[in-house]
Amino acid sequence: MHDFSRQVIVITGGARGIGLTIARLFGAAQATVVLIDLNEEAVQQALDYLKDDGCKAYAYVGNVTDAKGMEELFATIVKQHGKIDTLINNAGITRDNLLLRMKEEEWQMVLDINLKGTFICTQKAFRHMMKARKGSIINIASVIGLMGNAGQSNYAASKGGMIAFTKSCAKEFASRNIRVNAIAPGFIETDMTATLSDEVRSSYGKAIPLGKMGSPEDVAKLCMFLASEDSAYITGQTIAVDGGLTMH
Ligand SMILES: NC(=O)c1ccc[n+]([C@@H]2O[C@H](COP(=O)([O-])OP(=O)(O)OC[C@H]3O[C@@H](n4cnc5c(N)ncnc54)[C@H](O)[C@@H]3O)[C@@H](O)[C@H]2O)c1
């Protein structure tokens, strides 16, 4: 296991699901983990859970779409913990609907949280990372951003946008020794996918070469690699964690 004992890892949407598992694994590797999440109750529960697990964990209630709030929050994190080594842009939502029925609010909300939120947090973290001339930014995109999905045009546009954003930031930040990569999870067992019907699950199962859904740990382990010096020569990439669903 990597030793992250001197590292500060900031995870948006870290109060549950994939984000909370990422926090737990980094915490077990001695990192200082800082969660930012909208859901106040989930934030408190996550903090209690991580502390009970022996993690050095801190959590803030915040909305990634609130640029001013994030600017203050990132400044507070740096003041309190000295630096940010890794930012994981994980906060994300779905509001599925067929295009003809999609309401403008459903489109806008998904683009705002998934894509604009990633822009805002990346910009705020970059300001601090560039002074340290070191950092890793990991954007949790989705295979839907690579291959599209009926009923998810808003989500696909947001995640495809995150992938393009990742490449541009990787080019812009490389000279500062800051790497930016994206992870494209496939179908992972979390609250977000808990509502899928058995029929949908079984059809996905057939389409996935490894024949099963992934776990949040599968995504978290790749985050640990991308945050570590073992991936020092990797930037601008989108790596799928999808049981082979997307192959090029
Ligand atoms: N579960 C999957 O199968 C899957 C697949 C591909 C990609 N992803 C992506 O992984 C990420 C995490 O997914 P998950 O399944 O753990 O979701 P989840 O719904 O379980 O957790 C998302 C977290 O983000 C928080 N959040 C939502 N809006 C926010 C905002 N504006 N500001 C701050 N926090 C906010 C929520 O409160 C929640 O705690 C998302 O970006 C999602 O798109 C998930």
The ligand as a Gaussian input file, in Angstrom:
#p B3LYP/6-31G(d) Opt

LIG

0 1
 N      -22.177000       4.619000      -9.467000
 C      -21.799000       4.432000     -10.712000
 O      -22.074000       3.391000     -11.322000
 C      -21.002000       5.474000     -11.434000
 C      -20.565000       5.174000     -12.726000
 C      -19.833000       6.113000     -13.413000
 C      -19.529000       7.325000     -12.828000
 N      -19.973000       7.605000     -11.587000
 C      -19.629000       8.921000     -11.025000
 O      -18.982000       8.750000      -9.785000
 C      -19.279000       9.864000      -8.947000
 C      -19.818000       9.358000      -7.610000
 O      -20.972000       8.565000      -7.883000
 P      -21.752000       7.761000      -6.742000
 O      -22.385000       6.621000      -7.408000
 O      -20.875000       7.542000      -5.568000
 O      -22.893000       8.837000      -6.408000
 P      -23.683000       9.118000      -5.061000
 O      -24.960000       9.766000      -5.484000
 O      -23.740000       7.920000      -4.190000
 O      -22.757000      10.211000      -4.348000
 C      -22.561000      11.496000      -4.886000
 C      -22.245000      12.471000      -3.762000
 O      -22.084000      13.772000      -4.363000
 C      -22.724000      14.722000      -3.515000
 N      -23.109000      15.912000      -4.274000
 C      -24.086000      15.994000      -5.224000
 N      -24.157000      17.248000      -5.676000
 C      -23.214000      17.975000      -5.035000
 C      -22.817000      19.342000      -5.057000
 N      -23.426000      20.222000      -5.849000
 N      -21.790000      19.736000      -4.260000
 C      -21.181000      18.855000      -3.440000
 N      -21.527000      17.559000      -3.353000
 C      -22.532000      17.125000      -4.133000
 C      -23.937000      13.977000      -2.954000
 O      -24.431000      14.606000      -1.772000
 C      -23.365000      12.590000      -2.713000
 O      -22.839000      12.473000      -1.420000
 C      -20.266000      10.748000      -9.715000
 O      -19.579000      11.790000     -10.347000
 C      -20.832000       9.789000     -10.747000
 O      -21.286000      10.459000     -11.909000
 C      -20.707000       6.705000     -10.871000

